[in-house]
Amino acid sequence: MKPPLKYSLYSILYHAGEKGIWEYEIYSLLKSAYNQRALVKVREILIELKTKAWTDEVETILYNDELVRKYKLQSRHNSFIEYMLPNTVELLAEVGVDAKAL
């Protein structure tokens, strides 16, 4: 069974670590597992996480008149992710993402 989108997103941010990950990279990693309607919420979730001080914007660029952001999970939340989602590698494998490649 496919995990909820938020769990996949948290797992990707967790494994991306300090270097962070671009929004478009997240979309491309998840597009084979989730339908387009679900993926529309990725940006909303990322902005919500930033607003709630869970993520930091590592970099922002303007591409074709649209802001594209690179996010990283704040390290203080790593232990919470490990507690709540102890199987992030397996969770990502269920949606076709290799955690080691992040």
Salt bridges, closest charged atoms under 4 A:
GLU18 OE1 - LYS72 NZ 2.71
GLU23 OE2 - ARG43 NE 2.85
GLU48 OE2 - LYS6 NZ 3.79
GLU48 OE2 - LYS52 NZ 2.99
GLU57 OE2 - ARG69 NE 3.15
GLU66 OE2 - ARG43 NH1 3.28
